[in-house]
């Protein structure tokens, strides 16, 4: 059984621009342990700030009641016991001491001899044990140490192997190793000290973190450090999503990770951190279970020819088939099947032709656009489908020190309705006014699940903005897009499209 330590709340928070509040840290900690089922979490660094200690204490308080206190870890420093007291006072039971794993760090940063540093480390370990803390030990810059000062690393190991350290943690601090080096160096540690536990901690500076994790596992590492979405300093750490595939599909190593919760946890952390998941990120990216080529869709229909073992259902996702200029009939059939719509061969030919034409114009289409395209094609025109719901007029007021106000008038089947509302922003005020109308009419409405704005590079203030909104309706998600030079106007266009999609009885969502 491999041990997984998630360090999103410590190393991951060192991502530039990322800072979690105490409540956010607790929420993520609960997701990691109760849903994703990692074995341990590193949730902060001693002495960073008062807020950091309050967050750590809050997590420890919850963990003690939930039976997880032994899984909560914090980074501590070789500082004469200050970190030990910081962790113990907050209710922590595990300290991850940060020692030096390379001679360069000892002499260049600490200005000490190896013997002096060893004595300092042993002293801090004794203080931690006296406080009842379990001790794990980081050998910071271990990768450089093994490459350029191996005698120093082995000197430290000989001095620490009997010091009551539960886990020795081997970080590739600067992400310099390749898989061959990782396998060789981790294997040497495991072979030399077969009775000790070794964790491997990968950084992604050369985009080799996942490959290095694979190599470390082959070499016999007992534990891995990961972060959600690869958060971490510089290029980040190895993403937990990448590790899931390595463990379950390639090396078949027993672990506790719950695949079905992976996407949910990654999306929550994406929202809290503000760091977007790349669309092509394996397993959790928006596009990774989307086939674009018509040949691929056709192969999937016939015998799953373009599918591998990473089936989307494992991760509580579904396979999608994109619409665009490379779409063939198979892509369109797949989307129509999902919507419960069937066409005869001649109609399919016409709809396929229109989808390709729109793709050539670089227009973005989703499955929810198909009924509109079908209606347009079958009517023999290139006009827009008549909208059942129209936004007749609206006014948005933004005044300093006052909440934004929206006045809205919409038409539903020719009858007009008007409402006003305030909100936390102009679009929020608009939506509040809209849902007030829906509430009075007894109409259900979807929930906004995600909101993404895309602005082309270049800094032009009049550039077109694309707003993509994901809605949750009747147990599934769908997306609408709006384009305008004004971000709020683009969002309102996307909203108008959504209203007509759920109002149109031909669209089975």
C-alpha positions as CSV (number, residue, x, y, z in Angstrom):
1,X,0.0,0.0,0.0
2,X,1.5,3.3,-1.1
3,X,1.0,6.3,1.2
4,X,-0.2,9.6,-0.4
5,X,0.6,12.9,1.3
6,X,-1.2,15.9,-0.1
7,X,0.6,19.2,0.4
8,X,-1.9,21.5,-1.4
9,X,-2.4,23.5,1.8
10,X,1.4,24.0,2.4
11,X,3.5,23.6,-0.7
12,X,0.5,24.3,-2.9
13,X,-0.2,27.6,-1.2
14,X,3.3,28.7,-2.2
15,X,1.8,29.2,-5.7
16,X,2.2,32.8,-6.6
17,X,-1.1,34.6,-5.9
18,X,-2.7,31.8,-3.9
19,X,-3.7,32.3,-0.3
20,X,-6.3,30.2,1.6
21,X,-8.3,31.5,4.5
22,X,-8.8,29.3,7.6
23,X,-12.3,28.3,6.5
24,X,-11.0,27.5,3.0
25,X,-8.2,25.4,4.4
26,X,-10.6,23.4,6.6
27,X,-13.0,22.8,3.7
28,X,-10.1,21.6,1.5
29,X,-8.7,19.4,4.3
30,X,-12.1,17.7,4.7
31,X,-12.4,17.1,1.0
32,X,-8.9,15.6,0.8
33,X,-9.4,13.2,3.8
34,X,-13.1,12.4,3.7
35,X,-13.7,12.3,-0.1
36,X,-10.5,11.9,-2.0
37,X,-9.2,9.6,0.8
38,X,-5.5,10.7,0.8
39,X,-3.6,9.2,3.7
40,X,-2.0,12.4,5.1
41,X,-2.2,16.1,4.5
42,X,0.5,18.8,5.1
43,X,-1.6,21.9,6.0
44,X,0.8,24.7,6.8
45,X,4.2,25.9,7.9
46,X,5.1,26.8,11.5
47,X,5.8,30.5,12.4
48,X,4.5,31.9,9.1
49,X,1.7,34.0,10.6
50,X,-0.9,34.2,13.3
51,X,-3.5,33.4,10.7
52,X,-1.6,30.3,9.7
53,X,-1.6,29.0,13.3
54,X,-5.3,29.8,13.7
55,X,-6.0,27.8,10.5
56,X,-3.8,24.9,11.6
57,X,-5.5,24.9,15.0
58,X,-8.9,24.8,13.3
59,X,-8.0,21.9,11.2
60,X,-6.5,20.0,14.2
61,X,-9.7,20.6,16.2
62,X,-11.8,19.1,13.4
63,X,-9.4,16.3,12.8
64,X,-9.3,15.3,16.5
65,X,-13.1,14.9,16.5
66,X,-13.1,13.1,13.2
67,X,-10.4,10.6,14.0
68,X,-7.9,12.2,11.6
69,X,-5.5,14.0,13.9
70,X,-2.6,11.6,13.1
71,X,-3.0,12.5,9.4
72,X,-2.5,16.2,9.9
73,X,1.1,17.5,9.4
74,X,2.9,20.8,9.5
75,X,6.3,21.9,8.2
76,X,8.7,22.8,11.1
77,X,12.1,24.3,11.1
78,X,15.4,23.6,12.9
79,X,14.9,26.6,15.3
80,X,15.6,25.4,18.8
81,X,12.1,24.2,19.4
82,X,10.1,27.2,18.3
83,X,8.3,25.3,15.6
84,X,7.7,22.4,17.9
85,X,5.9,24.6,20.4
86,X,4.0,26.3,17.6
87,X,2.6,23.0,16.3
88,X,2.0,21.4,19.7
89,X,0.2,24.5,21.0
90,X,-2.2,24.4,18.1
91,X,-3.0,20.8,18.7
92,X,-0.8,19.2,16.1
93,X,0.7,15.7,16.5
94,X,3.1,15.5,13.5
95,X,6.0,17.7,12.6
96,X,7.8,17.6,9.2
97,X,11.2,18.9,10.1
98,X,13.0,20.7,7.3
99,X,16.7,19.8,7.4
100,X,19.3,20.3,4.7
101,X,19.8,17.5,2.1
102,X,22.8,19.0,0.3
103,X,26.2,20.3,1.4
104,X,25.7,23.5,-0.6
105,X,22.6,24.4,1.5
106,X,24.4,23.7,4.8
107,X,27.5,25.7,4.0
108,X,26.0,28.3,1.8
109,X,22.7,29.1,3.6
110,X,23.4,28.0,7.2
111,X,27.1,28.7,7.3
112,X,27.6,25.6,9.4
113,X,29.5,22.3,9.2
114,X,27.7,19.0,8.5
115,X,28.4,18.0,12.1
116,X,26.9,21.2,13.5
117,X,23.8,20.8,11.4
118,X,23.4,17.1,12.4
119,X,23.6,18.1,16.1
120,X,21.0,20.8,15.5
121,X,18.6,18.4,13.8
122,X,19.0,15.8,16.6
123,X,18.3,18.4,19.2
124,X,15.1,19.5,17.5
125,X,14.0,15.9,17.1
126,X,14.5,15.3,20.8
127,X,12.4,18.4,21.6
128,X,9.6,17.2,19.3
129,X,9.6,13.8,20.9
130,X,9.5,15.4,24.3
131,X,6.3,17.2,23.3
132,X,4.8,13.9,22.0
133,X,5.1,14.8,18.4
134,X,5.7,12.3,15.6
135,X,8.6,13.3,13.5
136,X,9.1,13.1,9.7
137,X,12.2,14.7,8.1
138,X,12.6,16.6,4.9
139,X,16.1,16.4,3.4
140,X,15.7,19.7,1.5
141,X,17.5,19.8,-1.9
142,X,18.2,16.0,-1.6
143,X,18.3,15.7,-5.4
144,X,21.2,18.1,-5.6
145,X,22.8,16.5,-2.6
146,X,22.8,13.1,-4.2
147,X,24.2,14.4,-7.4
148,X,26.9,16.6,-6.0
149,X,27.5,15.8,-2.3
150,X,26.4,12.2,-1.8
151,X,28.9,11.7,1.1
152,X,27.1,14.5,3.0
153,X,23.7,12.9,2.4
154,X,24.9,9.5,3.7
155,X,26.6,11.2,6.7
156,X,23.3,12.7,7.6
157,X,21.5,9.4,7.1
158,X,23.9,7.5,9.3
159,X,23.5,10.1,12.0
160,X,19.7,10.1,11.8
161,X,18.7,6.5,11.0
162,X,18.2,5.6,14.7
163,X,16.8,9.0,15.8
164,X,13.1,7.9,15.8
165,X,12.2,9.5,12.5
166,X,9.1,7.9,11.1
167,X,9.5,9.0,7.5
168,X,12.5,10.4,5.5
169,X,11.2,12.7,2.8
170,X,13.2,13.0,-0.4
171,X,12.5,16.2,-2.3
172,X,13.6,17.1,-5.8
173,X,13.4,20.7,-4.5
174,X,14.3,22.4,-7.7
175,X,12.8,19.8,-10.1
176,X,16.2,19.0,-11.6
177,X,16.0,15.1,-11.9
178,X,15.0,13.0,-14.8
179,X,13.3,9.6,-14.4
180,X,16.6,7.6,-14.9
181,X,18.3,9.7,-12.1
182,X,15.2,9.5,-9.9
183,X,15.0,5.7,-10.1
184,X,18.8,5.3,-9.5
185,X,18.9,7.7,-6.5
186,X,15.7,6.5,-4.8
187,X,16.8,2.9,-5.3
188,X,20.1,3.6,-3.6
189,X,18.3,5.1,-0.5
190,X,15.9,2.1,-0.3
191,X,18.7,-0.4,-0.8
192,X,21.1,1.2,1.7
193,X,18.4,1.6,4.4
194,X,15.8,-1.1,3.8
195,X,14.2,-0.7,7.2
196,X,13.4,3.0,6.7
197,X,10.4,4.6,5.1
198,X,11.1,7.0,2.2
199,X,8.6,9.5,0.7
200,X,9.3,11.1,-2.7
201,X,8.5,14.8,-3.3
202,X,8.5,15.9,-7.0
203,X,8.6,19.4,-8.5
204,X,7.8,20.0,-12.1
205,X,10.3,22.6,-13.4
206,X,11.2,20.4,-16.4
207,X,7.7,19.0,-16.8
208,X,9.1,15.6,-15.6
209,X,7.3,15.4,-12.2
210,X,4.9,12.6,-13.2
211,X,7.7,10.6,-14.9
212,X,9.9,11.0,-11.9
213,X,7.1,9.7,-9.6
214,X,6.7,6.7,-11.9
215,X,10.5,6.1,-11.5
216,X,10.4,6.6,-7.7
217,X,7.7,4.0,-7.4
218,X,9.6,1.5,-9.5
219,X,12.6,2.1,-7.3
220,X,10.6,1.3,-4.1
221,X,9.5,4.6,-2.7
222,X,6.9,4.0,0.1
223,X,5.1,7.4,-0.1
224,X,4.4,10.2,-2.6
225,X,3.7,13.9,-2.1
226,X,1.1,15.5,-4.4
227,X,-1.0,18.6,-4.7
228,X,-4.4,19.2,-6.2
229,X,-4.1,20.6,-9.8
230,X,-0.3,20.6,-9.5
231,X,-0.3,23.7,-7.3
232,X,3.1,24.6,-5.9
233,X,6.0,27.0,-6.2
234,X,7.3,27.9,-9.7
235,X,6.1,25.1,-12.0
236,X,4.3,23.4,-9.2
237,X,4.3,19.8,-7.8
238,X,3.1,16.6,-9.3
239,X,-0.8,16.7,-9.6
240,X,-2.7,14.1,-7.7
241,X,-4.7,13.4,-10.9
242,X,-1.5,12.3,-12.7
243,X,-0.6,10.0,-9.8
244,X,-4.0,8.3,-9.9
245,X,-3.4,7.1,-13.5
246,X,0.2,6.0,-12.7
247,X,-0.9,4.0,-9.6
248,X,-4.0,2.4,-11.0
249,X,-3.4,1.9,-14.7
250,X,0.4,1.5,-15.1
251,X,1.9,0.1,-11.9
252,X,-1.3,-1.3,-10.3
253,X,-0.1,-0.3,-6.8
254,X,-2.7,-0.5,-4.0
255,X,-3.8,2.9,-2.7
256,X,-6.8,4.6,-1.0
257,X,-7.5,7.3,-3.5
258,X,-11.2,7.6,-4.5
259,X,-11.2,8.2,-8.3
260,X,-14.9,9.1,-8.4
261,X,-14.3,12.2,-6.2
262,X,-11.2,13.4,-8.0
263,X,-12.9,15.8,-10.4
264,X,-15.1,17.3,-7.7
265,X,-12.1,18.0,-5.4
266,X,-10.0,19.4,-8.3
267,X,-12.9,21.7,-9.3
268,X,-13.4,23.0,-5.7
269,X,-9.7,23.8,-5.3
270,X,-9.7,25.5,-8.7
271,X,-12.6,27.7,-7.6
272,X,-11.0,28.6,-4.2
273,X,-7.4,29.0,-5.5
274,X,-8.4,31.0,-8.6
275,X,-5.9,28.9,-10.6
276,X,-7.7,27.5,-13.6
277,X,-7.3,23.9,-14.7
278,X,-5.9,23.8,-18.2
279,X,-8.5,22.4,-20.7
280,X,-6.1,19.7,-21.8
281,X,-5.0,18.7,-18.3
282,X,-5.2,14.9,-18.1
283,X,-8.3,13.4,-16.3
284,X,-9.6,16.7,-14.9
285,X,-9.3,19.1,-17.8
286,X,-12.5,20.3,-19.5
287,X,-11.5,18.9,-22.9
288,X,-9.8,15.6,-22.1
289,X,-12.9,13.4,-22.6
290,X,-13.9,15.3,-25.8
291,X,-13.4,13.8,-29.2
292,X,-13.2,16.3,-32.1
293,X,-12.4,14.2,-35.1
294,X,-15.3,12.7,-36.9
295,X,-13.2,9.6,-37.5
296,X,-12.7,9.1,-33.8
297,X,-16.4,9.5,-33.1
298,X,-17.2,7.0,-35.8
299,X,-14.7,4.5,-34.2
300,X,-16.2,5.0,-30.8
301,X,-19.7,4.3,-32.1
302,X,-18.6,1.1,-33.7
303,X,-16.4,-0.5,-31.1
304,X,-14.9,2.1,-28.7
305,X,-11.9,2.2,-31.0
306,X,-10.6,5.5,-29.8
307,X,-11.0,5.0,-26.0
308,X,-8.3,3.9,-23.5
309,X,-8.6,2.7,-19.9
310,X,-9.1,6.3,-18.7
311,X,-12.8,6.0,-19.1
312,X,-14.6,9.2,-18.0
313,X,-17.1,7.3,-15.9
314,X,-14.3,6.4,-13.5
315,X,-14.0,10.0,-12.6
316,X,-17.7,10.9,-12.6
317,X,-17.5,12.4,-16.0
318,X,-19.0,11.7,-19.5
319,X,-17.4,11.5,-23.0
320,X,-18.4,14.4,-25.3
321,X,-18.1,14.9,-29.0
322,X,-17.1,18.4,-30.2
323,X,-18.8,20.2,-33.0
324,X,-16.7,22.1,-35.6
325,X,-15.1,22.0,-39.0
326,X,-13.5,18.5,-38.4
327,X,-16.8,17.1,-37.2
328,X,-18.3,14.3,-39.2
329,X,-21.7,12.7,-39.1
330,X,-20.7,10.5,-36.2
331,X,-20.0,13.5,-33.9
332,X,-23.4,15.0,-34.6
333,X,-25.1,11.6,-34.2
334,X,-23.5,11.2,-30.8
335,X,-24.7,14.6,-29.7
336,X,-28.2,14.1,-31.0
337,X,-28.4,10.8,-29.2
338,X,-27.6,12.6,-25.9
339,X,-30.4,15.1,-26.7
340,X,-32.9,12.4,-27.7
341,X,-33.2,13.8,-31.3
342,X,-33.2,11.7,-34.5
343,X,-32.9,12.8,-38.1
344,X,-33.2,11.1,-41.4
345,X,-30.2,10.8,-43.7
346,X,-30.9,13.8,-45.8
347,X,-31.5,16.0,-42.7
348,X,-28.2,14.7,-41.2
349,X,-26.4,15.7,-44.4
350,X,-27.7,19.2,-44.3
351,X,-27.0,19.6,-40.5
352,X,-23.4,18.3,-40.9
353,X,-22.8,20.7,-43.8
354,X,-24.0,23.7,-41.6
355,X,-21.9,22.6,-38.6
356,X,-18.8,22.5,-40.9
357,X,-19.6,25.9,-42.3
358,X,-19.9,27.4,-38.9
359,X,-16.7,25.8,-37.8
360,X,-14.9,27.3,-40.7
361,X,-16.0,30.7,-39.4
362,X,-14.4,29.8,-36.0
363,X,-17.8,29.9,-34.4
364,X,-17.9,27.9,-31.1
365,X,-20.7,25.3,-30.9
366,X,-22.0,23.1,-28.1
367,X,-24.5,20.2,-28.1
368,X,-27.1,22.7,-26.9
369,X,-26.7,24.7,-30.2
370,X,-27.8,21.7,-32.3
371,X,-31.6,22.1,-32.0
372,X,-31.2,25.7,-33.1
373,X,-29.0,24.7,-36.1
374,X,-31.5,21.9,-37.0
375,X,-34.5,24.3,-36.9
376,X,-32.6,26.8,-39.0
377,X,-31.5,24.2,-41.6
378,X,-34.9,22.5,-41.9
379,X,-36.5,25.9,-42.4
380,X,-34.1,26.4,-45.3
381,X,-32.7,29.7,-44.1
382,X,-29.7,31.2,-42.3
383,X,-31.8,33.3,-39.9
384,X,-31.7,33.0,-36.2
385,X,-34.3,30.8,-34.5
386,X,-37.1,33.0,-33.1
387,X,-36.6,33.4,-29.3
388,X,-39.4,32.5,-27.0
389,X,-37.8,34.6,-24.3
390,X,-36.4,38.0,-25.1
391,X,-34.6,40.5,-23.0
392,X,-36.5,43.7,-24.0
393,X,-34.5,46.2,-21.9
394,X,-32.3,46.5,-18.9
395,X,-30.4,49.2,-17.0
396,X,-27.4,48.5,-14.8
397,X,-26.3,51.2,-12.2
398,X,-22.9,51.1,-10.5
399,X,-22.4,53.7,-7.8
400,X,-19.6,54.0,-5.4
401,X,-20.4,52.7,-1.9
402,X,-23.8,51.4,-3.0
403,X,-24.7,47.9,-4.2
404,X,-25.2,47.7,-8.0
405,X,-28.8,48.0,-9.2
406,X,-30.5,46.3,-12.1
407,X,-33.8,47.1,-13.8
408,X,-34.9,44.4,-16.2
409,X,-37.8,43.9,-18.6
410,X,-38.2,40.6,-20.4
411,X,-40.8,39.1,-22.8
412,X,-42.0,35.5,-22.4
413,X,-44.3,34.4,-25.3
414,X,-45.1,38.0,-26.0
415,X,-46.0,39.0,-22.4
416,X,-43.6,41.5,-20.8
417,X,-42.5,41.4,-17.1
418,X,-40.4,43.9,-15.2
419,X,-38.4,43.7,-12.0
420,X,-35.5,45.4,-10.1
421,X,-32.9,44.0,-7.8
422,X,-29.5,44.8,-6.2
423,X,-26.5,42.4,-6.2
424,X,-22.9,42.0,-5.4
425,X,-22.0,43.0,-9.0
426,X,-23.8,44.2,-12.0
427,X,-24.4,40.7,-13.5
428,X,-25.4,39.4,-10.1
429,X,-28.0,42.2,-9.8
430,X,-29.2,41.4,-13.3
431,X,-29.6,37.7,-12.4
432,X,-31.4,38.5,-9.1
433,X,-33.9,40.6,-11.0
434,X,-34.4,37.8,-13.6
435,X,-35.0,35.1,-11.0
436,X,-37.5,37.4,-9.2
437,X,-39.6,37.4,-12.4
438,X,-39.2,33.6,-12.6
439,X,-40.2,33.2,-9.0
440,X,-43.4,35.2,-9.4
441,X,-44.3,33.1,-12.4
442,X,-43.5,29.8,-10.6
443,X,-40.9,28.9,-13.2
444,X,-37.8,26.8,-12.3
445,X,-34.4,27.9,-13.4
446,X,-30.9,26.4,-13.6
447,X,-28.0,27.1,-11.2
448,X,-24.9,28.8,-12.4
449,X,-22.1,26.2,-12.0
450,X,-19.1,28.1,-13.6
451,X,-18.4,31.4,-15.2
452,X,-15.3,32.0,-17.4
453,X,-14.2,35.1,-19.3
454,X,-11.8,34.9,-22.2
455,X,-10.1,38.1,-23.4
456,X,-7.6,38.0,-26.3
457,X,-4.1,39.1,-25.5
458,X,-2.9,42.6,-26.5
459,X,-4.6,44.8,-23.9
460,X,-7.0,46.5,-26.2
461,X,-9.9,48.0,-24.2
462,X,-12.3,47.5,-27.0
463,X,-11.5,43.8,-27.7
464,X,-14.3,41.3,-27.9
465,X,-14.9,39.3,-24.7
466,X,-16.2,35.8,-24.7
467,X,-18.1,34.8,-21.6
468,X,-18.8,31.0,-21.1
469,X,-21.3,30.1,-18.5
470,X,-21.9,26.5,-17.3
471,X,-25.4,25.9,-16.0
472,X,-26.7,23.0,-13.9
473,X,-30.2,21.9,-15.0
474,X,-32.1,18.6,-14.4
475,X,-29.0,16.8,-13.2
476,X,-26.6,17.7,-16.0
477,X,-24.4,20.6,-17.0
478,X,-24.6,22.6,-20.3
479,X,-22.7,25.7,-21.5
480,X,-23.7,28.8,-23.3
481,X,-21.5,31.6,-24.6
482,X,-21.9,35.2,-25.4
483,X,-19.5,37.6,-27.2
484,X,-19.4,41.3,-26.9
485,X,-16.9,44.1,-26.2
486,X,-18.5,44.5,-22.8
487,X,-18.0,41.6,-20.3
488,X,-21.4,42.0,-18.6
489,X,-23.2,42.3,-22.0
490,X,-21.5,39.1,-23.1
491,X,-22.7,37.3,-20.0
492,X,-26.2,38.6,-20.5
493,X,-26.1,37.3,-24.1
494,X,-25.0,33.9,-22.8
495,X,-27.9,34.0,-20.2
496,X,-30.4,34.9,-22.9
497,X,-29.3,31.8,-24.9
498,X,-29.7,29.7,-21.7
499,X,-33.2,30.9,-21.1
500,X,-34.3,29.9,-24.6
501,X,-32.6,26.5,-24.4
502,X,-34.5,25.5,-21.2
503,X,-37.7,27.0,-22.5
504,X,-37.6,25.2,-25.8
505,X,-39.5,22.0,-25.4
506,X,-37.6,20.3,-28.2
507,X,-34.4,20.5,-26.3
508,X,-34.3,17.6,-23.8
509,X,-32.0,18.8,-21.0
